[in-house]
Amino acid sequence: MKSNAPLYKRSGLAVCGRHCAVLLLLACAACGAPRLANAPAAPTDLSGHWVLEPALSDDAVSLIKAALPVPRKRTARAERAMDAGEPISMPEQQSGRGGGGRRQSEGQRSSAAAPVMQQAEPPPWLRMGPGDFVRAFALPPSRLEVNATQAAVMIAGGERRRSLVPGDLDPVSINDRFGSRNVWSGWNGTAFVIDSRDGSRLRVTERYQRVANDRFEASVEFNASGIKPLKIKAQYRRATPQEIADLPAEGPPLPGAR
């Protein structure tokens, strides 16, 4: 009677190999994640309504303007191709003219090198302009509403409203569309950190923490392909009861940054 031991052995090795491959993929996915804790190093309370103090904050408008790329003129055809994500024809040389300004013959034109097709890689800001894209992440809102508990940290500022659970790889966004970004959140000491990445094209690191004199500090480090690295720090004071009472009633959430 023929033994099935080799078959069992091969089957067991295949299952083990599949399990190892899955674990390796999970490890690779997590190796780029920042090291953040699920709880602050010391008791801290970020909750409150906070109002921006421009005199104690960076000039975000000027910093963003300086970081933006110089606009380049493109033809209408190139604009349509970029918007549609289609390949753009990039001829290696101008084959329509010969020496002395005389036109080439039909035979010469047919034998000229064919245009090189280069896939147009869309910028990280997709269909938004780079200025709108950067401001959506880096421009400090005039007011911040923070509700921090042991289970989650909810941050609302401007048009963005987010609820983040430290250590959770699937954060809840009320209106901030993550797109292809990976988002991590957690504590670094007594600062709450949100790290957003889209491969090598985009990385945004936000830090929220309490500072002296009952103030709140928010900082952002913005790095995106085609845009100069950007760091902006903003400081907030606690809103007065009258300022809280004057807050507009909440309506349907507006579209947020992609």
DAMO-V242056 format. One record per residue. N is the residue number from 1. RES is the residue in one small letter. SS is DSSP state (@ for helix, = for strand, . for the rest). PSI is psi in whole degrees, -180 to 180 (999 if undefined). Layout:
N,RES,SS,PSI
N,RES,SS,PSI
This chain:
1,m,.,128
2,k,.,133
3,s,.,144
4,n,.,9
5,a,@,-46
6,p,@,-37
7,l,@,-46
8,y,@,-40
9,k,@,-45
10,r,@,-40
11,s,@,-42
12,g,@,-39
13,l,@,-37
14,a,@,-44
15,v,@,-43
16,c,@,-40
17,g,@,-40
18,r,@,-43
19,h,@,-42
20,c,@,-38
21,a,@,-41
22,v,@,-45
23,l,@,-37
24,l,@,-41
25,l,@,-42
26,l,@,-39
27,a,@,-40
28,c,@,-36
29,a,@,-33
30,a,@,-13
31,c,@,-26
32,g,.,-2
33,a,.,142
34,p,.,156
35,r,.,102
36,l,.,146
37,a,=,158
38,n,.,-8
39,a,.,152
40,p,.,157
41,a,.,-25
42,a,.,155
43,p,.,129
44,t,.,148
45,d,.,112
46,l,.,-7
47,s,.,148
48,g,=,171
49,h,=,124
50,w,=,140
51,v,=,133
52,l,=,137
53,e,.,94
54,p,@,-37
55,a,@,-24
56,l,@,8
57,s,.,162
58,d,.,155
59,d,.,85
60,a,@,-39
61,v,@,-45
62,s,@,-40
63,l,@,-41
64,i,@,-42
65,k,@,-41
66,a,@,-25
67,a,@,-18
68,l,.,148
69,p,.,152
70,v,.,125
71,p,.,140
72,r,.,143
73,k,.,130
74,r,.,152
75,t,.,162
76,a,@,-35
77,r,@,-42
78,a,@,-37
79,e,@,-45
80,r,@,-39
81,a,@,-40
82,m,@,-42
83,d,@,-35
84,a,@,-6
85,g,.,26
86,e,.,159
87,p,.,146
88,i,=,133
89,s,=,123
90,m,=,87
91,p,.,140
92,e,.,-29
93,q,.,164
94,q,.,99
95,s,.,-1
96,g,.,-7
97,r,.,143
98,g,.,-167
99,g,@,147
100,g,@,12
101,g,@,2
102,r,.,146
103,r,.,148
104,q,.,157
105,s,.,168
106,e,@,-39
107,g,@,-38
108,q,@,-40
109,r,@,-37
110,s,@,-28
111,s,@,-4
112,a,.,157
113,a,.,137
114,a,.,149
115,p,.,142
116,v,=,126
117,m,=,116
118,q,=,124
119,q,.,125
120,a,.,109
121,e,.,121
122,p,.,144
123,p,.,164
124,p,.,-19
125,w,.,4
126,l,.,-125
127,r,.,-4
128,m,.,155
129,g,.,154
130,p,@,-35
131,g,@,-47
132,d,@,-38
133,f,@,-47
134,v,@,-44
135,r,@,-33
136,a,@,-31
137,f,@,-40
138,a,@,-17
139,l,.,119
140,p,.,133
141,p,.,155
142,s,.,-24
143,r,=,148
144,l,=,136
145,e,=,119
146,v,=,132
147,n,=,101
148,a,=,127
149,t,.,179
150,q,.,-24
151,a,.,-34
152,a,.,161
153,v,=,119
154,m,=,128
155,i,=,124
156,a,=,124
157,g,=,126
158,g,.,-124
159,e,.,1
160,r,=,132
161,r,=,120
162,r,=,149
163,s,=,119
164,l,=,135
165,v,.,119
166,p,.,129
167,g,.,-9
168,d,.,127
169,l,.,0
170,d,.,72
171,p,.,156
172,v,=,129
173,s,=,121
174,i,.,-41
175,n,.,6
176,d,.,105
177,r,.,120
178,f,.,-28
179,g,.,-127
180,s,.,10
181,r,.,147
182,n,=,133
183,v,=,126
184,w,=,151
185,s,=,153
186,g,=,-170
187,w,=,136
188,n,=,96
189,g,.,-119
190,t,.,13
191,a,=,136
192,f,=,128
193,v,=,137
194,i,=,122
195,d,=,119
196,s,=,133
197,r,=,145
198,d,=,80
199,g,.,-136
200,s,.,0
201,r,.,-29
202,l,=,137
203,r,=,127
204,v,=,123
205,t,=,120
206,e,=,141
207,r,=,133
208,y,=,128
209,q,=,158
210,r,=,143
211,v,=,-176
212,a,.,161
213,n,.,37
214,d,.,48
215,r,=,166
216,f,=,136
217,e,=,134
218,a,=,130
219,s,=,152
220,v,=,137
221,e,=,120
222,f,=,124
223,n,=,122
224,a,=,148
225,s,.,134
226,g,.,-1
227,i,=,139
228,k,=,143
229,p,=,145
230,l,=,134
231,k,=,128
232,i,=,133
233,k,=,134
234,a,=,143
235,q,=,142
236,y,=,149
237,r,=,161
238,r,=,135
239,a,.,147
240,t,.,160
241,p,@,-37
242,q,@,-39
243,e,@,-36
244,i,@,-39
245,a,@,-28
246,d,.,-1
247,l,.,137
248,p,.,153
249,a,.,141
250,e,.,136
251,g,.,-165
252,p,.,137
253,p,.,141
254,l,.,158
255,p,.,138
256,g,.,-169
257,a,.,142
258,r,.,999
